[in-house]
């Protein structure tokens, strides 16, 4: 396929709006081809805009791209079933090298450029319709900036000319390409588009989940912040195409840090219909995905396969536009066994695959590091975010799968009943002094637990301590887990991809952007120092409504304790730690670490146990990230489609990946 083939334009997504009505829901219909005349009609403009929202499904929830943003960071590493190029290549442990052929950042290249061309078509042609408002054109400008921002962070400088001229709608396949520099992408495309979007987008969304002024302000602030770091370049990380770290508009890094602070705090002060959810649990509990904190999401639904972009009631495969990201971080808990008999014999699958938020379909591709569990989430008492992020207690559900036993026998041959804990990941090592682990998957002569978990005196649940988690057995990611309303009294459809929207942008990030800019020297206003801003997030984190581990209501407000524990002076490392606690496993981490150039410092080593059941011996792994790894390679498919000489293709590729 050619690099940006707009004749078959977005054939991978294409859901376009044929009817315009008072409905607040996007009415999606398939369309095969877009051409300039199409965008000179009202139907065409609405259709193009709907396709732009639909294109988010091809990026967010795509499992391999998602894993590439988490594995190789201080949050995740490759898991037992992820010992291949899709996952180990971005872990930089020396096992598999990252190349243009195995980099899963290829997932965004064609999708983003196709969408950029849709935006070009709308921006270039919509005014001639006569009935298209500036607000509608601003939606297209937002998404053009959104995609360019994603691309420039990932690959460095990318083309602004898709074949018909800079930021022009292209109607024929282009087999040559010239990459613009990073400053050109920001100052010619991203900043002008986002400034226009801030000015012209409405305060209230046009449709459910639609672009707003607050969303545009968040991305403008993020873009200013990221570009400021790029200009400053504290660790001398190379860029490509090579260019001086100077701004065409004559501003320095400090100017951009200040703009990031100003725009972010303006959005906080003028939020429109958005704000923080009352608790971290409320933000992530299934059924509340389209909440007031969500500024943008890749929408999916249980109500319709067409609008979901994937089948709803089938054993589905992975890949866009499906939302199968959660599979990557879910270990195979179905290998847990309890006993049918009081002597520990007669193995029974006591935790069966179920379409609920704590369980879902297991793939065991990437696993959290010990440091993430033990240090990032050191406070598991006052801070609700550990409990609201992970599944740490696996409860018996065997009757839902047709196993008739009223009681099973578990750790210490003690009885357990449906709904009770079968396996628990302990909060900290102070609880683990007397753990006895089996040498492999099972204790001698026993049918359980099958996954190498240990026992503690007097407890019926098997246990694993934080320093006992490995590449095969680890806490699941509850916050992104499956949510269904059609399970009835059974296990539901655990093998279907998730029908939940994938969260992309949250109101909470405005506080982090402003705080980071303040730490970098932006002048602050009263009540909005870096510590003030972070404490808004930490205060919310101290409020509990539900305790996932205990499966019980927990009404508790630890906000004062959380604020008191905040350091008097906030630095970048503390902000990054707070970002990890807030956004763990959501695909933010690699971008956070490369923006701040803290990747090597914070993720250069990590601890984890091995790939076998019963391996509870932590190993320290040293990663070998080099400066050129701060950019991903241009996908091989793009290079193969270019009608250029081998030398020109090598010059087009990011250095050290040829």
C-alpha positions as CSV (number, residue, x, y, z in Angstrom):
1,X,0.0,0.0,0.0
2,X,1.2,3.5,-0.8
3,X,2.2,5.8,2.1
4,X,-0.9,8.0,2.2
5,X,-3.4,6.5,-0.2
6,X,-6.3,8.9,0.0
7,X,-8.2,7.3,-3.0
8,X,-8.9,4.3,-0.7
9,X,-9.2,6.9,2.0
10,X,-9.7,5.6,5.5
11,X,-11.2,2.5,4.1
12,X,-10.1,0.9,7.3
13,X,-12.4,3.0,9.5
14,X,-14.8,4.7,7.4
15,X,-17.9,5.6,9.3
16,X,-19.3,8.8,7.8
17,X,-22.4,10.9,8.7
18,X,-25.0,10.8,6.0
19,X,-27.8,12.5,8.0
20,X,-27.5,15.7,10.1
21,X,-30.1,16.0,12.8
22,X,-30.6,17.2,16.4
23,X,-29.2,13.9,17.7
24,X,-26.3,14.2,20.1
25,X,-24.9,10.8,19.0
26,X,-22.7,10.4,16.0
27,X,-24.7,8.7,13.2
28,X,-22.1,6.5,11.5
29,X,-22.5,5.1,8.0
30,X,-19.8,3.4,5.8
31,X,-18.3,5.2,2.9
32,X,-15.4,4.1,0.7
33,X,-14.0,7.2,-0.9
34,X,-13.6,10.9,-0.1
35,X,-12.8,13.4,-2.8
36,X,-12.7,17.3,-2.7
37,X,-16.3,17.7,-3.9
38,X,-17.5,15.6,-1.0
39,X,-16.1,18.1,1.5
40,X,-17.9,20.9,-0.3
41,X,-21.3,19.6,0.9
42,X,-22.8,19.7,4.3
43,X,-23.1,16.0,4.4
44,X,-19.5,15.6,3.4
45,X,-18.2,17.8,6.2
46,X,-20.3,16.0,8.8
47,X,-19.2,12.7,7.3
48,X,-15.5,13.6,7.5
49,X,-15.9,14.8,11.1
50,X,-17.5,11.6,12.1
51,X,-14.7,9.6,10.5
52,X,-12.3,11.6,12.5
53,X,-13.9,10.5,15.8
54,X,-14.1,6.9,14.5
55,X,-10.3,6.9,13.7
56,X,-9.6,7.0,17.4
57,X,-10.7,3.4,17.6
58,X,-7.8,2.4,15.4
59,X,-5.3,3.8,17.8
60,X,-6.7,3.5,21.3
61,X,-7.4,0.0,22.3
62,X,-5.0,-1.4,19.6
63,X,-3.2,-3.9,21.8
64,X,0.3,-3.8,20.3
65,X,0.6,-0.1,20.1
66,X,-0.8,0.1,23.7
67,X,1.8,-2.3,24.9
68,X,4.6,-0.4,23.2
69,X,3.8,2.6,25.4
70,X,3.9,0.7,28.6
71,X,6.5,-2.1,28.2
72,X,10.0,-0.7,28.6
73,X,9.0,1.8,31.2
74,X,9.1,1.8,35.0
75,X,5.4,0.6,34.9
76,X,5.6,-2.6,32.8
77,X,7.9,-5.1,31.2
78,X,7.4,-8.1,29.0
79,X,5.3,-10.9,30.4
80,X,5.5,-14.7,30.1
81,X,3.6,-14.8,26.8
82,X,5.2,-11.6,25.5
83,X,8.6,-13.1,24.8
84,X,8.6,-11.9,21.2
85,X,9.4,-8.8,19.1
86,X,6.0,-7.2,19.7
87,X,6.9,-6.7,23.4
88,X,10.6,-7.4,24.1
89,X,11.8,-5.1,21.4
90,X,10.6,-2.1,23.3
91,X,11.9,-3.4,26.6
92,X,15.6,-3.0,25.7
93,X,16.8,-5.8,27.9
94,X,19.0,-7.1,25.1
95,X,16.8,-10.0,24.1
96,X,15.3,-8.6,20.8
97,X,16.4,-5.4,19.1
98,X,13.8,-2.7,18.1
99,X,13.7,-2.4,14.3
100,X,11.5,-0.8,11.7
101,X,9.9,-4.2,11.1
102,X,8.9,-5.1,14.7
103,X,8.1,-1.6,16.1
104,X,4.4,-1.5,16.8
105,X,4.3,2.2,16.5
106,X,3.5,1.3,12.9
107,X,-0.1,1.2,14.2
108,X,-0.4,5.0,14.2
109,X,1.5,6.0,11.0
110,X,-1.1,5.3,8.3
111,X,-4.1,5.9,10.5
112,X,-2.9,9.3,11.6
113,X,-1.9,10.5,8.1
114,X,-5.2,9.3,6.7
115,X,-7.0,11.3,9.3
116,X,-4.8,14.3,8.8
117,X,-5.8,14.3,5.1
118,X,-9.4,14.2,6.0
119,X,-8.8,17.2,8.2
120,X,-7.1,18.9,5.3
121,X,-10.1,18.2,3.1
122,X,-12.5,19.8,5.5
123,X,-10.4,22.8,6.4
124,X,-9.7,23.5,2.8
125,X,-13.2,23.1,1.4
126,X,-15.8,23.5,4.1
127,X,-16.1,27.3,3.9
128,X,-17.4,27.0,0.4
129,X,-20.5,25.2,1.7
130,X,-21.8,28.3,3.3
131,X,-23.6,26.6,6.2
132,X,-20.5,25.2,8.0
133,X,-19.6,27.1,11.2
134,X,-16.2,27.9,12.4
135,X,-16.8,25.6,15.3
136,X,-17.2,22.6,12.9
137,X,-14.0,23.5,11.0
138,X,-12.3,23.8,14.4
139,X,-13.1,20.2,15.2
140,X,-11.1,19.2,12.1
141,X,-8.3,21.5,13.1
142,X,-8.2,20.0,16.5
143,X,-7.8,16.5,15.1
144,X,-5.2,17.5,12.6
145,X,-3.1,18.9,15.5
146,X,-3.9,15.9,17.6
147,X,-2.5,13.5,15.1
148,X,0.5,15.6,14.3
149,X,1.3,15.9,18.0
150,X,1.1,12.1,18.3
151,X,3.4,11.6,15.4
152,X,6.0,14.2,16.3
153,X,6.4,12.8,19.8
154,X,6.8,9.3,18.4
155,X,8.9,9.7,15.3
156,X,10.4,13.3,15.4
157,X,9.8,15.5,12.3
158,X,7.2,14.2,9.9
159,X,5.8,15.4,6.5
160,X,3.4,18.3,6.4
161,X,3.1,17.9,2.6
162,X,1.2,14.7,1.8
163,X,1.7,15.2,-2.0
164,X,-0.4,18.2,-2.8
165,X,1.4,20.9,-0.9
166,X,1.9,21.7,2.8
167,X,-1.3,21.0,4.8
168,X,-3.3,20.6,1.6
169,X,-5.8,17.8,0.8
170,X,-4.2,15.2,-1.3
171,X,-6.2,13.1,-3.8
172,X,-3.6,10.8,-5.3
173,X,-1.1,8.3,-3.8
174,X,2.2,9.9,-3.1
175,X,5.3,7.6,-3.4
176,X,7.9,10.2,-2.3
177,X,8.1,12.1,0.9
178,X,10.1,14.8,2.7
179,X,10.1,15.0,6.5
180,X,9.7,18.4,8.1
181,X,11.7,19.3,11.2
182,X,10.2,19.2,14.7
183,X,9.9,23.0,15.0
184,X,8.2,23.2,11.7
185,X,5.6,20.6,12.7
186,X,4.8,22.4,15.9
187,X,4.9,26.0,14.6
188,X,3.2,25.5,11.2
189,X,0.7,22.8,12.1
190,X,0.1,22.0,15.8
191,X,0.1,25.4,17.4
192,X,-1.9,27.3,14.7
193,X,-4.5,24.5,14.6
194,X,-4.9,24.3,18.4
195,X,-5.0,28.1,18.8
196,X,-7.8,28.2,16.2
197,X,-9.5,25.3,18.0
198,X,-9.4,27.0,21.4
199,X,-10.9,30.1,19.8
200,X,-13.7,28.5,17.8
201,X,-14.7,25.2,19.5
202,X,-17.7,25.4,21.8
203,X,-17.7,25.1,25.5
204,X,-20.3,22.4,25.4
205,X,-19.7,19.4,23.0
206,X,-21.6,19.3,19.8
207,X,-22.2,15.6,20.2
208,X,-21.5,13.2,23.1
209,X,-17.8,13.0,23.5
210,X,-17.2,15.8,21.0
211,X,-14.3,18.2,20.9
212,X,-14.6,21.3,23.1
213,X,-12.7,24.4,24.1
214,X,-11.4,22.7,27.3
215,X,-10.1,19.7,25.3
216,X,-8.2,22.1,22.9
217,X,-6.7,24.0,25.8
218,X,-5.4,20.8,27.3
219,X,-3.7,19.8,24.1
220,X,-2.4,23.2,23.4
221,X,-0.9,23.3,26.9
222,X,0.6,19.7,26.5
223,X,2.0,20.7,23.1
224,X,3.6,23.9,24.6
225,X,5.0,21.8,27.5
226,X,6.4,19.1,25.2
227,X,8.0,21.6,22.8
228,X,9.5,23.5,25.7
229,X,11.3,20.4,26.9
230,X,12.4,19.7,23.3
231,X,13.9,23.2,23.0
232,X,15.6,22.8,26.4
233,X,17.0,19.3,25.7
234,X,18.5,18.8,29.1
235,X,20.2,15.5,28.4
236,X,21.3,16.2,24.8
237,X,19.0,13.7,23.1
238,X,19.3,13.9,19.3
239,X,16.4,14.8,17.1
240,X,15.7,14.0,13.5
241,X,15.6,15.4,10.9
242,X,18.6,17.2,12.3
243,X,17.9,20.8,13.1
244,X,19.0,23.5,15.6
245,X,17.1,23.6,18.9
246,X,15.8,27.0,18.1
247,X,12.2,28.2,17.7
248,X,11.3,29.8,14.3
249,X,9.2,32.4,16.2
250,X,12.1,33.4,18.4
251,X,10.8,32.1,21.7
252,X,12.8,30.1,24.2
253,X,11.9,27.1,26.3
254,X,10.9,29.3,29.2
255,X,8.4,31.2,27.1
256,X,6.7,27.9,26.2
257,X,6.7,26.6,29.7
258,X,4.9,29.8,30.7
259,X,2.4,29.4,27.9
260,X,1.7,25.8,29.0
261,X,1.0,27.0,32.6
262,X,-1.2,29.9,31.5
263,X,-3.3,27.8,29.1
264,X,-3.7,24.9,31.6
265,X,-4.7,27.2,34.5
266,X,-7.1,29.1,32.3
267,X,-8.8,25.8,31.5
268,X,-9.0,24.9,35.1
269,X,-10.6,28.2,36.0
270,X,-13.0,28.0,33.0
271,X,-13.8,24.3,32.8
272,X,-17.2,24.4,31.1
273,X,-19.1,21.2,31.8
274,X,-15.9,19.3,33.0
275,X,-14.3,18.7,36.3
276,X,-12.9,16.0,38.6
277,X,-14.9,13.0,39.6
278,X,-15.5,12.8,43.3
279,X,-13.3,9.7,43.8
280,X,-10.7,7.8,41.8
281,X,-13.0,4.8,41.9
282,X,-15.8,6.7,40.3
283,X,-13.5,7.7,37.5
284,X,-12.8,4.1,36.5
285,X,-15.7,2.0,37.6
286,X,-17.4,0.3,34.6
287,X,-20.6,2.0,33.6
288,X,-19.3,5.5,34.3
289,X,-16.8,5.9,31.5
290,X,-18.5,8.9,29.9
291,X,-18.1,11.0,33.0
292,X,-17.5,14.7,33.6
293,X,-13.7,14.2,33.8
294,X,-13.4,12.7,30.3
295,X,-12.5,15.2,27.6
296,X,-11.9,12.7,24.9
297,X,-12.3,8.9,24.4
298,X,-12.3,6.3,21.6
299,X,-16.0,5.4,22.0
300,X,-17.3,1.8,21.9
301,X,-20.5,0.3,23.0
302,X,-22.2,-2.9,24.0
303,X,-25.4,-1.9,22.2
304,X,-24.3,-2.3,18.6
305,X,-21.5,-4.1,16.8
306,X,-21.5,-1.5,14.1
307,X,-20.9,1.4,16.5
308,X,-18.6,-0.8,18.6
309,X,-16.3,-1.5,15.7
310,X,-16.1,-5.2,16.8
311,X,-18.3,-8.1,17.5
312,X,-19.9,-8.1,20.9
313,X,-20.8,-11.8,21.5
314,X,-18.1,-13.9,20.1
315,X,-14.6,-15.3,20.6
316,X,-12.9,-12.3,19.0
317,X,-9.3,-11.7,17.8
318,X,-7.1,-8.7,18.7
319,X,-6.4,-5.7,16.6
320,X,-7.9,-2.4,15.6
321,X,-10.6,-1.1,15.7
322,X,-11.3,-3.6,18.6
323,X,-10.5,-2.6,22.2
324,X,-8.3,-5.5,23.3
325,X,-5.6,-3.5,25.2
326,X,-6.7,-4.9,28.5
327,X,-5.8,-8.5,27.4
328,X,-2.2,-7.5,27.3
329,X,-2.0,-6.9,31.0
330,X,-4.2,-9.7,32.2
331,X,-2.4,-12.8,33.5
332,X,-3.9,-16.3,33.2
333,X,-5.7,-16.5,36.5
334,X,-7.8,-19.4,35.1
335,X,-4.9,-21.7,36.0
336,X,-5.7,-21.2,39.7
337,X,-6.9,-24.4,41.3
338,X,-8.7,-25.1,44.5
339,X,-9.5,-28.6,45.8
340,X,-12.8,-30.5,45.7
341,X,-11.8,-32.6,48.8
342,X,-10.7,-31.6,52.3
343,X,-7.4,-33.3,51.9
344,X,-6.4,-31.0,49.0
345,X,-7.1,-33.4,46.2
346,X,-9.4,-33.1,43.2
347,X,-8.4,-29.9,41.5
348,X,-11.2,-27.5,40.5
349,X,-10.9,-24.3,38.5
350,X,-12.2,-21.9,41.1
351,X,-11.6,-18.6,39.3
352,X,-13.0,-18.9,35.8
353,X,-12.8,-16.6,32.9
354,X,-15.6,-14.1,33.4
355,X,-16.6,-10.8,31.7
356,X,-16.3,-8.6,34.7
357,X,-14.0,-5.7,35.5
358,X,-11.7,-7.7,37.8
359,X,-11.1,-10.6,35.4
360,X,-11.6,-10.7,31.6
361,X,-9.6,-12.5,28.9
362,X,-6.0,-13.3,29.8
363,X,-3.0,-12.9,27.5
364,X,-0.1,-12.3,29.9
365,X,1.9,-10.2,27.4
366,X,3.2,-7.5,29.7
367,X,3.6,-7.5,33.5
368,X,4.0,-4.7,36.1
369,X,7.4,-4.3,37.6
370,X,8.0,-4.9,41.3
371,X,9.1,-1.3,41.7
372,X,5.7,-0.1,40.4
373,X,3.8,-2.2,43.0
374,X,6.2,-1.6,45.9
375,X,7.4,1.9,45.4
376,X,5.2,3.9,43.0
377,X,2.2,2.7,45.1
378,X,4.0,2.7,48.4
379,X,1.0,4.2,50.2
380,X,-1.9,1.7,49.9
381,X,-3.6,2.9,53.1
382,X,-4.6,6.5,52.5
383,X,-4.2,6.7,48.7
384,X,-7.1,5.0,47.0
385,X,-5.3,4.8,43.6
386,X,-3.6,1.4,44.2
387,X,-6.9,-0.2,45.0
388,X,-8.6,1.6,42.2
389,X,-5.9,0.6,39.7
390,X,-5.3,-3.1,40.2
391,X,-7.1,-6.4,40.8
392,X,-5.3,-7.8,43.8
393,X,-7.9,-10.3,45.1
394,X,-9.2,-13.1,42.9
395,X,-12.5,-14.5,44.1
396,X,-14.2,-17.8,43.5
397,X,-16.8,-17.8,40.8
398,X,-17.0,-21.5,40.0
399,X,-20.8,-21.9,40.2
400,X,-21.2,-19.4,37.3
401,X,-19.2,-21.9,35.1
402,X,-21.4,-24.8,36.1
403,X,-19.3,-26.4,38.8
404,X,-21.8,-27.5,41.4
405,X,-19.6,-27.7,44.5
406,X,-21.1,-25.6,47.3
407,X,-17.6,-25.4,49.0
408,X,-14.0,-25.9,47.8
409,X,-10.8,-26.2,49.8
410,X,-8.0,-23.8,49.5
411,X,-4.9,-22.7,51.4
412,X,-4.2,-24.7,54.6
413,X,-7.0,-27.0,53.4
414,X,-9.5,-24.4,54.6
415,X,-13.0,-24.2,53.1
416,X,-13.9,-21.3,50.8
417,X,-17.3,-20.3,49.3
418,X,-18.3,-18.6,46.1
419,X,-17.3,-14.9,46.2
420,X,-14.5,-15.4,48.8
421,X,-10.8,-14.7,48.1
422,X,-8.9,-17.6,46.4
423,X,-5.7,-15.7,45.7
424,X,-4.5,-12.4,47.1
425,X,-1.6,-10.2,46.2
426,X,-0.5,-8.7,49.5
427,X,-0.1,-4.9,49.9
428,X,3.4,-5.0,51.3
429,X,6.3,-7.1,52.5
430,X,5.5,-6.6,56.2
431,X,2.6,-9.0,55.7
432,X,4.8,-11.6,54.1
433,X,7.3,-12.8,56.7
434,X,5.7,-16.2,57.2
435,X,4.8,-17.0,53.6
436,X,5.6,-20.6,52.5
437,X,5.7,-20.9,48.7
438,X,5.7,-24.2,46.8
439,X,8.8,-25.0,44.8
440,X,6.8,-25.0,41.6
441,X,3.1,-24.6,40.7
442,X,1.7,-26.9,43.4
443,X,2.4,-28.1,46.9
444,X,3.4,-31.8,47.0
445,X,0.4,-34.1,47.0
446,X,-2.1,-31.1,46.5
447,X,-4.1,-30.1,43.6
448,X,-3.8,-26.4,44.3
449,X,-3.1,-23.6,43.7
450,X,-1.4,-24.3,40.3
451,X,0.2,-20.9,40.0
452,X,2.9,-21.1,42.6
453,X,1.2,-18.9,45.2
454,X,2.0,-19.4,48.9
455,X,0.2,-19.8,52.2
456,X,0.1,-17.9,55.4
457,X,-1.0,-19.4,58.7
458,X,-4.7,-19.2,59.4
459,X,-5.6,-17.9,55.9
460,X,-7.8,-19.7,53.4
461,X,-6.6,-17.6,50.5
462,X,-3.3,-18.2,48.7
463,X,-1.0,-15.2,48.8
464,X,1.9,-13.5,46.8
465,X,3.9,-10.6,48.2
466,X,4.9,-7.6,46.1
467,X,8.5,-9.0,45.8
468,X,7.0,-12.3,44.6
469,X,5.3,-11.0,41.5
470,X,6.8,-12.2,38.2
471,X,6.3,-12.3,34.5
472,X,3.6,-14.9,34.8
473,X,1.6,-14.1,37.9
474,X,0.9,-10.5,38.8
475,X,-2.0,-8.1,39.8
476,X,-4.4,-7.3,36.9
477,X,-5.3,-3.8,35.7
478,X,-8.8,-3.3,37.2
479,X,-9.3,0.2,36.0
480,X,-9.4,-0.8,32.4
481,X,-11.2,-4.1,32.9
482,X,-14.3,-5.4,31.1
483,X,-17.7,-4.0,31.9
484,X,-20.8,-5.8,30.6
485,X,-24.5,-5.7,31.6
486,X,-25.6,-8.9,29.9
487,X,-23.8,-11.6,31.9
488,X,-26.9,-12.7,33.7
489,X,-26.1,-15.4,36.3
490,X,-23.2,-16.8,34.2
491,X,-19.7,-15.9,33.0
492,X,-20.9,-13.7,30.2
493,X,-18.7,-13.1,27.1
494,X,-15.2,-12.9,28.5
495,X,-13.6,-13.7,25.1
496,X,-15.1,-10.7,23.3
497,X,-13.1,-7.5,23.1
498,X,-13.9,-4.8,25.5
499,X,-17.0,-2.6,24.7
500,X,-15.8,0.1,27.1
501,X,-14.6,3.5,25.7
502,X,-10.9,3.9,25.8
503,X,-10.0,7.0,27.8
504,X,-7.7,9.4,26.0
505,X,-7.8,12.8,27.7
506,X,-8.9,13.8,31.2
507,X,-9.6,17.1,32.9
508,X,-7.2,16.0,35.7
509,X,-4.2,16.3,33.3
510,X,-4.5,20.1,33.3
511,X,-3.3,20.1,36.9
512,X,-0.3,18.0,36.0
513,X,0.6,20.1,33.0
514,X,0.4,23.3,34.9
515,X,2.4,21.8,37.8
516,X,5.1,20.5,35.5
517,X,5.4,23.9,33.8
518,X,5.6,25.6,37.2
519,X,8.4,23.3,38.3
520,X,10.2,24.3,35.1
521,X,10.1,27.9,36.1
522,X,6.8,29.3,34.9
523,X,5.6,32.2,37.0
524,X,2.6,31.0,39.1
525,X,-0.5,32.7,40.5
526,X,-1.8,32.5,44.0
527,X,-3.2,29.2,44.9
528,X,-1.7,27.4,41.9
529,X,1.8,26.6,42.7
530,X,3.1,23.2,41.7
531,X,2.3,21.9,45.1
532,X,-1.2,23.4,45.2
533,X,-2.0,21.9,41.9
534,X,-0.7,18.4,42.7
535,X,-2.5,18.5,46.0
536,X,-5.9,18.9,44.2
537,X,-5.2,15.5,42.6
538,X,-3.8,14.0,45.8
539,X,-6.8,15.2,47.9
540,X,-9.1,13.4,45.5
541,X,-7.0,10.3,45.7
542,X,-7.5,10.2,49.5
543,X,-11.3,9.9,49.1
544,X,-12.7,6.4,49.1
545,X,-16.1,5.1,48.2
546,X,-15.5,1.5,47.6
547,X,-12.7,-1.0,48.5
548,X,-12.1,-3.3,45.6
549,X,-9.8,-5.6,47.5
550,X,-12.4,-6.1,50.2
551,X,-15.3,-6.0,47.8
552,X,-17.1,-3.7,50.3
553,X,-18.2,-0.1,50.6
554,X,-15.6,2.1,52.2
555,X,-16.5,5.7,52.9
556,X,-13.3,7.4,54.0
557,X,-11.7,10.8,53.4
558,X,-7.9,10.8,53.8
559,X,-7.4,14.1,51.9
560,X,-5.8,15.9,54.8
561,X,-3.3,13.1,55.3
562,X,-2.5,13.0,51.5
563,X,-1.9,16.7,51.4
564,X,0.3,16.6,54.5
565,X,2.4,13.9,52.9
566,X,3.1,16.0,49.8
567,X,6.7,17.3,49.8
568,X,7.2,21.0,50.5
569,X,9.1,21.3,47.2
570,X,7.8,19.5,44.1
571,X,10.3,18.3,41.5
572,X,9.9,16.6,38.1
573,X,10.5,13.2,39.6
574,X,7.7,13.7,42.0
575,X,5.3,14.9,39.3
576,X,6.2,11.8,37.2
577,X,5.6,9.6,40.2
578,X,2.2,11.2,40.7
579,X,1.4,10.9,37.0
580,X,2.2,7.2,37.3
581,X,-0.1,6.8,40.3
582,X,-2.9,8.6,38.4
583,X,-2.5,7.2,34.9
584,X,-0.8,3.9,35.5
585,X,-1.3,1.5,32.6
586,X,-3.3,3.9,30.4
587,X,-0.6,4.4,27.7
588,X,0.8,7.7,29.0
589,X,4.1,6.5,30.4
590,X,6.5,6.2,27.5
591,X,5.5,9.7,26.3
592,X,6.0,11.1,29.8
593,X,9.5,9.6,30.2
594,X,10.7,10.7,26.7
595,X,9.2,14.2,27.1
596,X,11.1,14.9,30.3
597,X,14.1,12.8,29.2
598,X,13.9,10.8,32.4
599,X,13.5,7.4,30.6
600,X,17.0,6.0,31.4
601,X,17.0,7.5,35.0
602,X,13.6,6.1,36.0
603,X,13.3,2.9,33.9
604,X,16.9,1.9,33.2
605,X,16.7,-0.9,35.7
606,X,13.8,-2.8,37.1
607,X,13.0,-5.8,39.3
608,X,10.7,-8.8,38.5
609,X,10.6,-12.5,39.1
610,X,10.8,-15.1,36.3
611,X,8.4,-16.7,33.9
612,X,7.7,-19.9,35.7
613,X,5.1,-20.7,38.4
614,X,6.7,-20.7,41.8
615,X,9.5,-18.3,40.8
616,X,9.5,-15.7,43.6
617,X,13.1,-14.6,43.4
618,X,13.4,-11.0,42.1
619,X,15.9,-10.4,39.3
620,X,17.3,-7.0,38.5
621,X,17.3,-6.3,34.8
622,X,19.3,-3.5,33.2
623,X,17.9,-2.0,30.1
624,X,20.1,-0.6,27.3
625,X,18.2,2.4,26.1
626,X,20.3,4.6,23.8
627,X,19.7,8.3,22.9
628,X,18.3,7.3,19.5
629,X,15.7,5.1,21.1
630,X,13.9,8.3,22.2
631,X,12.4,8.2,18.6
632,X,10.7,5.1,17.2
633,X,11.7,3.9,13.8
634,X,9.7,4.9,10.7
635,X,7.7,1.8,9.9
636,X,9.1,-0.6,7.3
637,X,5.9,-0.5,5.3
638,X,6.3,3.2,4.8
639,X,9.9,2.8,3.6
640,X,8.9,-0.1,1.2
641,X,6.2,2.1,-0.4
642,X,8.5,5.0,-1.2
643,X,9.9,5.1,-4.7
644,X,13.3,6.4,-3.6
645,X,16.8,5.2,-3.7
646,X,18.2,3.0,-0.9
647,X,20.3,6.0,0.2
648,X,17.3,8.3,0.3
649,X,15.4,5.8,2.3
650,X,18.2,5.5,4.8
651,X,18.2,9.3,5.1
652,X,14.4,9.2,5.6
653,X,14.7,6.7,8.5
654,X,15.6,7.7,12.0
655,X,19.3,7.1,12.7
656,X,20.6,3.7,13.9
657,X,17.4,1.9,12.7
658,X,18.6,1.1,9.1
